[in-house]
Amino acid sequence: MLPCLSELVVKGTVFARFSPEQKAQVVEALQSVGYFVSMCGDGANDCGALKVAHAGISLSEAEASIASPFTSKKQNISCVPMLIREGRCALVTSFGMFKFMAGYSLIQSFSIMLLFVVSSFTVKILNFNPYFVL
């Protein structure tokens, strides 16, 4: 990768007529500067850049592309806002499930400790042995 490529990609707006290797280098240069990079491509000659990008979107009318984690059958970038919306919804759902599981685990642990304390109290103070019930 060229040393000045990091400076050029920040100042550039449109990059055209690149080879697949050069596309991947541009994505890596943007990532090295600190950008979160999303790449949209048809999946044929964009495989390297789609794999390197944080969010690779393959715009293919055929079937799902192996090169990118996301695939859209539309041949334009109108799917990007929907992808961001669904990603945020998945994140909110994950946090909600984590909170539910953490709360459920705390309640269950507290209940078990309470039952243990009550049973030890009845055995020691009341001189009650559970084997007497049988």
C-alpha positions in Angstrom: 0.0 0.0 0.0 1.2 3.5 -0.9 2.2 5.7 2.1 0.2 8.6 0.7 -2.9 6.5 0.1 -4.2 7.2 3.5 -4.1 11.0 2.8 -5.6 10.6 -0.7 -8.6 8.5 0.4 -9.6 11.1 3.0 -9.6 13.9 0.5 -11.1 11.9 -2.4 -14.8 11.6 -3.0 -15.2 9.2 -6.0 -12.8 6.3 -6.8 -13.3 4.8 -10.2 -11.7 2.3 -12.6 -9.9 0.4 -9.8 -8.7 -3.2 -9.9 -10.0 -5.6 -7.2 -6.8 -5.3 -5.3 -6.8 -1.5 -5.4 -10.4 -1.5 -4.1 -9.3 -3.6 -1.1 -6.4 -1.2 -0.5 -8.7 1.8 -0.5 -10.9 0.1 2.1 -7.9 -0.8 4.2 -6.6 2.7 4.0 -9.9 4.2 5.1 -9.9 1.8 8.0 -6.3 2.7 9.0 -7.3 6.3 9.2 -10.1 5.4 11.6 -13.2 5.3 9.4 -16.0 2.7 9.7 -16.2 1.4 6.1 -19.1 0.0 4.2 -18.6 -1.4 0.8 -21.4 -2.0 -1.8 -20.5 -4.1 -4.8 -21.8 -6.7 -7.3 -19.7 -9.4 -5.7 -17.8 -10.4 -8.9 -14.7 -8.2 -8.8 -15.4 -6.6 -5.4 -14.8 -9.8 -3.3 -11.6 -8.6 -1.6 -13.0 -5.1 -0.7 -16.3 -6.7 0.5 -14.5 -9.0 2.8 -12.2 -6.3 4.2 -14.9 -3.8 4.8 -16.7 -3.6 8.2 -20.1 -4.0 6.4 -19.9 -5.5 3.0 -23.1 -5.5 1.0 -23.4 -7.5 -2.2 -25.9 -6.1 -4.7 -26.8 -9.3 -6.7 -30.1 -10.4 -8.3 -29.0 -14.0 -8.1 -28.5 -15.8 -4.8 -26.6 -14.9 -1.7 -23.0 -13.9 -2.1 -20.3 -15.7 -0.2 -18.1 -12.6 -0.5 -20.1 -10.4 1.8 -22.2 -10.9 5.0 -25.1 -9.0 3.6 -26.8 -9.4 0.2 -29.5 -7.3 -1.5 -31.4 -8.3 -4.6 -31.9 -4.6 -5.4 -29.3 -3.2 -7.8 -29.0 0.1 -5.9 -27.9 1.3 -2.5 -31.4 1.9 -1.1 -30.9 -1.2 1.1 -28.3 0.5 3.2 -30.6 2.4 5.5 -32.7 -0.8 6.0 -29.5 -2.7 6.9 -28.5 -0.1 9.5 -32.1 -0.1 10.9 -32.1 -3.9 11.2 -28.7 -3.9 12.7 -29.7 -1.4 15.4 -32.9 -3.4 16.1 -30.8 -6.6 16.5 -28.5 -4.7 18.9 -31.5 -3.5 21.0 -33.0 -7.0 21.0 -29.6 -8.5 22.1 -29.3 -6.0 25.0 -32.9 -6.6 26.0 -32.3 -10.3 26.1 -29.1 -9.8 28.1 -31.0 -7.7 30.7 -33.7 -10.3 30.9 -31.3 -13.2 31.4 -29.2 -11.3 34.0 -32.3 -10.3 35.9 -33.7 -13.8 35.8 -30.4 -15.3 37.0 -30.2 -12.8 39.9 -33.7 -13.6 41.0 -33.1 -17.3 40.7 -29.9 -17.1 42.7 -31.6 -15.0 45.4 -34.4 -17.5 45.6 -32.1 -20.4 46.1 -30.1 -18.6 48.7 -33.3 -17.7 50.6 -34.5 -21.3 50.5 -31.1 -22.5 51.8 -31.2 -20.0 54.7 -34.8 -20.9 55.6 -34.0 -24.6 55.5 -30.9 -24.3 57.6 -32.9 -22.1 60.1 -35.6 -24.8 60.4 -33.0 -27.6 60.9 -31.0 -25.7 63.6 -33.5 -23.7 65.5 -36.6 -26.0 65.4 -34.6 -29.2 65.4 -36.5 -30.3 62.4 -34.9 -32.9 60.2 -36.3 -33.4 56.7 -35.8 -37.2 57.0 -38.6 -37.2 59.7 -41.1 -36.5 57.0 -40.4 -39.7 55.2 
